[in-house]
Amino acid sequence: MVSPDLTDCYVSSEFPVFQTNNDAIDLRFLTYWFRLPSTLRRVAQDCSGSTALTRNRFKEDFFLNLEIPLPPLAEQRRLVAKLDAVAAAIDRITAAQAANERDSESLEVALHETAAAGRIIPIHQLLELHEEAQSIDFDSEYPQVGVKSFGCGLFAKGAIAGSQTTYRTFNRLFAGALVLSQVKGWEGAIAVCPAELAGWFVSPEYRTFRCRDGEADPAYLATIVRKEWFWSRLRDATHGAGARRERVRPERFLNLELPMPDIARQRRLLPAFRAIAQIRSAQSARAADLAALMPSILDRAFNDGL
């Protein structure tokens, strides 16, 4: 639905524009109907093409042939008013949760910098490049791990057969390894490997580092590398652009300097970081419940009324 502030703006021909019959339908009612899971499934079924080849499209004819249950205008507006009130309440809660998330991250960074007490050191004093290269056998399978951007950590992927890759080696992960994506490290694709993913594999584009004894605690690093305060610094270690692809090279990464408390202070801070992580986990669970709430309410509203 085009808001008044977007009047007289332009879109490409890939965005067809329609005028509603305001004597028959309240446009806000229509926009809520398009958010129904059942409507989205129907649209998905009518789409043609693929993103890799002809680009997935929802054609105008399919759009205009959709059928919508249409109560009288007064009933539409009554329903929209209730849905608007629910949506506004959800938005307020979501905004408060986002503010809590920002506050908890700021608290962790403040604790870290206070504990560092002005101690600025290069990363190579904390970490060293350590890679366990695994030669690839054509007939073997290798369970894969990916690294999410923006400090969101590692995730398990399906196994890949040696016959399905052009790489000659994979890097085997080990517990406590710092894993850095050369390609996306600058946007937060960096994490510490937990014990449950030790022995899994990453491509050679993911470089692995080991904590130096007495200098860095892997559990402590696992907390700080997830913060934008940390990974945004990797932009300074990134080189290349366009067809050459931007990359964070290990030597540039290891030469970065940052505030870092000694290992004794790191370990004293860990209980506080764990407590904050528990609070954040509980908030994430509530956020997931909140995200599922509106589709459920829409389904009830359009099927049973409110």
C-alpha positions as CSV (number, residue, x, y, z in Angstrom):
1,M,0.0,0.0,0.0
2,V,1.5,3.3,-1.1
3,S,1.7,5.8,1.8
4,P,1.1,9.5,1.2
5,D,4.8,10.3,1.5
6,L,5.6,8.1,-1.5
7,T,3.1,9.8,-3.8
8,D,4.8,10.8,-7.2
9,C,7.7,8.4,-6.6
10,Y,8.6,5.8,-9.2
11,V,9.1,2.1,-9.5
12,S,10.3,0.0,-12.4
13,S,8.0,-2.0,-14.8
14,E,8.7,-5.0,-12.6
15,F,6.3,-3.4,-10.0
16,P,2.8,-3.2,-11.5
17,V,0.5,-0.7,-9.8
18,F,-3.2,-1.2,-9.1
19,Q,-6.1,1.1,-8.2
20,T,-8.5,-0.3,-5.6
21,N,-12.3,-0.1,-5.8
22,N,-12.8,1.8,-2.6
23,D,-16.5,1.3,-2.6
24,A,-15.9,-2.5,-2.3
25,I,-12.8,-2.9,-0.2
26,D,-10.7,-1.2,2.4
27,L,-7.1,-1.3,1.2
28,R,-5.8,-2.0,4.7
29,F,-8.0,-5.1,4.8
30,L,-6.4,-6.3,1.6
31,T,-2.9,-5.8,2.9
32,Y,-3.6,-7.8,6.0
33,W,-5.1,-10.6,3.8
34,F,-1.9,-10.7,1.8
35,R,0.0,-11.5,5.0
36,L,-2.0,-14.6,5.7
37,P,0.1,-17.8,5.5
38,S,-2.5,-19.4,3.3
39,T,-2.4,-16.5,0.9
40,L,1.4,-16.6,0.7
41,R,1.3,-20.3,0.0
42,R,-1.2,-19.8,-2.8
43,V,1.0,-17.1,-4.3
44,A,4.0,-19.3,-4.1
45,Q,2.1,-22.0,-6.0
46,D,1.3,-19.6,-8.8
47,C,4.8,-18.3,-9.2
48,S,6.8,-19.3,-12.3
49,G,10.5,-19.5,-13.1
50,S,13.4,-19.8,-10.8
51,T,15.8,-17.3,-9.2
52,A,18.8,-19.0,-10.8
53,L,17.4,-19.0,-14.4
54,T,14.3,-17.0,-15.4
55,R,13.7,-15.3,-12.0
56,N,10.7,-16.3,-10.0
57,R,7.7,-14.2,-10.9
58,F,4.1,-13.7,-9.8
59,K,2.3,-12.7,-13.0
60,E,-0.5,-10.1,-13.0
61,D,-3.1,-12.5,-14.3
62,F,-2.6,-14.8,-11.3
63,F,-2.8,-11.8,-9.0
64,L,-6.1,-10.5,-10.6
65,N,-7.6,-14.0,-10.5
66,L,-7.1,-14.5,-6.8
67,E,-10.3,-14.8,-4.9
68,I,-10.8,-13.1,-1.5
69,P,-13.6,-13.5,1.1
70,L,-15.0,-10.0,1.2
71,P,-17.3,-8.9,4.1
72,P,-19.1,-5.6,4.0
73,L,-17.0,-2.4,4.3
74,A,-18.1,-1.8,7.9
75,E,-17.0,-5.3,8.9
76,Q,-13.7,-4.9,7.1
77,R,-13.0,-1.7,8.9
78,R,-13.9,-3.2,12.3
79,L,-11.5,-6.0,11.7
80,V,-8.8,-3.7,10.5
81,A,-9.1,-1.5,13.6
82,K,-8.6,-4.5,15.8
83,L,-5.6,-5.8,13.8
84,D,-4.0,-2.3,13.8
85,A,-4.2,-2.3,17.6
86,V,-2.6,-5.7,17.8
87,A,0.1,-4.8,15.3
88,A,0.9,-1.6,17.2
89,A,1.3,-3.5,20.4
90,I,3.6,-6.1,18.8
91,D,5.7,-3.2,17.3
92,R,6.1,-1.6,20.7
93,I,7.2,-4.9,22.3
94,T,9.6,-5.6,19.3
95,A,11.1,-2.2,19.7
96,A,11.6,-2.7,23.4
97,Q,13.3,-6.0,22.8
98,A,15.6,-4.5,20.2
99,A,16.5,-1.8,22.7
100,N,17.3,-4.4,25.3
101,E,19.5,-6.2,22.8
102,R,21.4,-3.1,22.1
103,D,21.8,-2.3,25.8
104,S,23.1,-5.8,26.6
105,E,25.7,-5.6,23.8
106,S,26.8,-2.1,25.0
107,L,27.1,-3.5,28.5
108,E,29.4,-6.4,27.3
109,V,31.6,-4.0,25.3
110,A,31.8,-1.6,28.3
111,L,32.8,-4.5,30.6
112,H,35.4,-5.6,28.1
113,E,37.0,-2.2,27.6
114,T,37.0,-1.5,31.3
115,A,38.7,-4.8,32.0
116,A,41.3,-4.0,29.3
117,A,42.3,-0.9,31.2
118,G,44.0,0.7,28.2
119,R,45.9,-2.5,27.2
120,I,46.0,-2.4,23.4
121,I,47.6,-5.4,21.7
122,P,47.8,-6.9,18.2
123,I,45.7,-9.9,17.5
124,H,48.7,-12.0,16.7
125,Q,49.6,-11.8,20.4
126,L,46.4,-13.6,21.1
127,L,46.0,-16.0,18.2
128,E,48.0,-17.9,15.7
129,L,47.0,-19.3,12.3
130,H,46.4,-23.1,12.8
131,E,44.8,-25.1,10.0
132,E,44.2,-28.9,10.0
133,A,44.0,-29.5,6.3
134,Q,42.2,-32.6,5.2
135,S,42.9,-34.0,1.7
136,I,39.7,-34.8,-0.1
137,D,39.0,-38.4,-1.1
138,F,36.7,-38.7,-4.1
139,D,34.6,-41.5,-2.4
140,S,34.3,-39.9,1.1
141,E,31.8,-37.5,2.6
142,Y,32.6,-34.4,4.7
143,P,30.0,-32.8,7.0
144,Q,30.1,-29.0,6.4
145,V,29.9,-26.0,8.7
146,G,29.0,-22.5,7.6
147,V,29.5,-19.1,9.3
148,K,26.6,-16.6,9.5
149,S,27.3,-12.9,9.0
150,F,26.7,-10.2,11.6
151,G,28.1,-12.2,14.5
152,C,25.4,-14.9,14.3
153,G,27.8,-17.8,14.7
154,L,28.4,-21.2,13.1
155,F,25.8,-23.6,11.7
156,A,25.9,-27.2,10.6
157,K,25.2,-28.0,6.9
158,G,24.7,-31.2,5.1
159,A,27.7,-33.5,4.2
160,I,29.3,-33.0,0.8
161,A,30.9,-35.9,-1.2
162,G,34.4,-35.5,-2.3
163,S,33.2,-36.0,-5.8
164,Q,31.0,-32.8,-5.5
165,T,33.7,-30.3,-4.8
166,T,36.6,-28.8,-6.7
167,Y,38.6,-28.1,-3.6
168,R,41.6,-30.3,-3.0
169,T,41.4,-29.9,0.8
170,F,39.0,-28.8,3.6
171,N,40.0,-27.3,6.9
172,R,39.0,-29.6,9.9
173,L,37.5,-27.7,12.8
174,F,38.7,-28.2,16.4
175,A,37.1,-27.0,19.7
176,G,38.0,-23.4,20.5
177,A,39.1,-22.6,16.9
178,L,38.4,-19.1,15.8
179,V,36.8,-19.5,12.3
180,L,37.1,-16.5,9.9
181,S,35.5,-16.2,6.5
182,Q,37.9,-14.5,4.2
183,V,35.1,-13.4,2.0
184,K,32.5,-12.2,4.5
185,G,34.6,-11.6,7.7
186,W,34.2,-7.9,7.2
187,E,30.4,-8.2,7.8
188,G,30.7,-10.4,10.9
189,A,31.2,-13.9,9.5
190,I,33.5,-14.9,12.4
191,A,32.9,-17.3,15.3
192,V,34.6,-19.7,17.8
193,C,34.0,-23.4,17.2
194,P,32.0,-25.2,20.0
195,A,32.9,-28.7,21.0
196,E,29.9,-30.2,19.2
197,L,31.2,-29.1,15.8
198,A,34.8,-30.2,16.3
199,G,35.8,-32.6,13.5
200,W,33.5,-31.0,11.0
201,F,34.8,-29.3,7.9
202,V,35.0,-25.9,6.2
203,S,36.3,-24.8,2.9
204,P,39.8,-23.2,2.6
205,E,38.0,-19.8,2.4
206,Y,37.4,-20.2,6.1
207,R,40.7,-19.7,8.0
208,T,41.1,-21.2,11.5
209,F,43.2,-19.8,14.4
210,R,44.2,-21.1,17.8
211,C,44.4,-19.2,21.0
212,R,48.0,-18.7,22.3
213,D,48.5,-20.3,25.7
214,G,48.0,-17.9,28.5
215,E,46.9,-15.1,26.2
216,A,43.3,-15.7,25.2
217,D,40.4,-17.8,26.5
218,P,38.3,-19.3,23.6
219,A,35.0,-18.8,25.6
220,Y,35.9,-15.1,26.1
221,L,36.7,-14.7,22.4
222,A,33.4,-16.4,21.5
223,T,31.6,-13.5,23.2
224,I,33.5,-10.5,21.9
225,V,33.9,-11.6,18.2
226,R,30.1,-11.7,17.9
227,K,29.9,-8.0,18.7
228,E,29.8,-5.4,15.9
229,W,32.3,-3.5,18.1
230,F,34.8,-6.3,17.1
231,W,33.9,-7.5,13.6
232,S,33.4,-4.0,12.2
233,R,37.2,-3.6,12.7
234,L,37.7,-6.3,10.1
235,R,36.8,-3.8,7.4
236,D,40.3,-2.3,8.0
237,A,41.8,-5.7,7.2
238,T,39.8,-6.2,4.0
239,H,41.5,-5.9,0.6
240,G,40.1,-6.2,-2.9
241,A,36.8,-5.3,-4.6
242,G,34.6,-6.2,-7.5
243,A,35.7,-9.2,-9.6
244,R,38.7,-9.6,-7.3
245,R,36.4,-10.1,-4.3
246,E,37.0,-8.5,-1.0
247,R,38.9,-10.7,1.5
248,V,40.2,-10.5,5.0
249,R,43.7,-12.0,4.8
250,P,45.1,-13.8,7.9
251,E,48.2,-11.6,8.0
252,R,46.1,-8.4,8.0
253,F,43.7,-9.8,10.6
254,L,46.5,-10.8,12.9
255,N,48.0,-7.3,12.7
256,L,44.8,-5.6,13.9
257,E,45.1,-4.0,17.3
258,L,42.4,-3.9,19.9
259,P,41.8,-3.4,23.7
260,M,42.2,-6.7,25.5
261,P,42.3,-7.6,29.1
262,D,44.8,-10.2,30.2
263,I,43.6,-13.8,30.5
264,A,43.0,-13.6,34.3
265,R,40.6,-10.7,33.8
266,Q,39.0,-12.4,30.8
267,R,38.1,-15.4,33.0
268,R,36.8,-13.2,35.8
269,L,34.4,-11.6,33.3
270,L,33.1,-14.9,31.8
271,P,30.4,-15.5,34.5
272,A,28.9,-12.0,33.8
273,F,29.0,-12.8,30.0
274,R,27.2,-16.1,30.6
275,A,24.5,-14.4,32.7
276,I,23.9,-11.8,30.0
277,A,23.8,-14.6,27.4
278,Q,21.1,-16.4,29.4
279,I,19.0,-13.3,29.5
280,R,19.5,-12.8,25.7
281,S,18.5,-16.4,25.0
282,A,15.2,-15.9,27.0
283,Q,14.6,-12.7,25.1
284,S,15.2,-14.5,21.7
285,A,12.7,-17.2,22.7
286,R,10.1,-14.5,23.4
287,A,10.9,-12.8,20.1
288,A,10.3,-16.1,18.2
289,D,6.9,-16.4,20.0
290,L,6.1,-12.8,19.1
291,A,7.0,-13.4,15.4
292,A,4.6,-16.3,15.3
293,L,1.8,-14.4,17.0
294,M,0.7,-12.1,14.1
295,P,0.2,-14.9,11.5
296,S,-1.8,-16.8,14.1
297,I,-4.0,-13.8,14.8
298,L,-4.5,-13.1,11.1
299,D,-5.5,-16.7,10.5
300,R,-8.1,-16.5,13.3
301,A,-9.3,-13.1,12.2
302,F,-10.0,-14.1,8.6
303,N,-11.3,-17.5,9.4
304,D,-13.3,-17.0,12.6
305,G,-13.5,-13.2,13.0
306,L,-12.4,-11.3,16.0
